[in-house]
Amino acid sequence: MGSCAIKIKIESNTLVDIKGKELSNGDIIEVVDERGRPCRHIVLYNNAINGYIQYLFMAQDIVVKPFDCGLLTQKYINDEGKYIIGNIIDNPDLLTNKY
């Protein structure tokens, strides 16, 4: 019998923040705007698209009802300077505007 070699390209959906820390479901990521105000998103994994979605919940010192801001990409994280500040389980206090 002969053998058949098939090459399969495996793409990783692993994302890291600007400090090199791997993002996980439920992480809270942040970037500070030009006025020093935090902009925070909750990171959630979406099985339907096989990737992470970011949900905005704080911008310009205002906590809002989380809404879908779309697919989170490594390029976006790098370009915007996003970093992990905690997660929704261990740091629920980060979901308020008291920081």
N, C-alpha and C positions, 0 to 999 in steps of 0.2 A: 504494500500500500504506500501511496505517496502522502506527502504532507502538504497542507495548504496553510500558508502564513497570511494572516490578515492583519493589517495595521489599523488600529483604532485610535483616533484622536480623542483624548479625554480632556474636557475642559473643566477647570475648577471654578466653583462659584464662591471660593474663599475671597473675602475682602479684608483689607487691613486699613486701620486709620493712619494718619500721618506720622504717628509715633511707632508704627509697625505692629500694633496690637490687633489680633484677629477679631473681626466683628462676629457677634453671635445674636441669635434671636432674642429680642427684648432689650438690647443695648440702647443706651441713650447717647447720641452723638451731638456735638456742639461745635459751633464756630462763633466767634465774636465779631460783630459788625464794626464798622469804622468809628462808631460812637461808644464802643465798649459794651454794647448790649448783646446778650447771648441769643443765638438762634438754635433751637434744639429740635431734634427729630428722634422718634422712636424707630428702631430698626426691627422689621419683622420679615420672616422668610415666607415667601409666597410659592407654594408648590405648583400652582398653575403655570407660572412663568419660570420656575426653577431659578429663582433669584431673590434678592432682598429688595424690599420696598421701604421707603422712608416716609414716615408720617410726621408732618410738622405739628408741633403743639405749643411752641413758644417762639415768638419773634417780637423784637422791639419792646421787651419787658411785658408783653401781653400773652397770657395763657389762653389758647383757643381750643375748640373742639378739634381733636386730631383729624387731619385730612390727608389723603393719599397724594404724595408728591411724586410718585412714580418710581421707576426702577433706579436702584442705587448702583452706581458703577464705580470702579476704582478710579477712573479719570476724574469723575465728579468729586470724590473724596479728596484726591490730591489737589485738584484745582481750587477747591473751596477751603481746604485746610481743616477738614472735619476730624475730630478726635473723640474718643470714648470718654465719657465722664462717669459712667455707671450703668446700671440696668434697672428695669422697672420692678424687679423683685427685691433686690438688696437696697435700692436707693429710691423709694417712692417719693421722698422729699424733693427729688430733682424734677418732679412733674408739676411743681408749683412755681410761682414767680418769686418765691423767697429763696434767694441764692446768695 
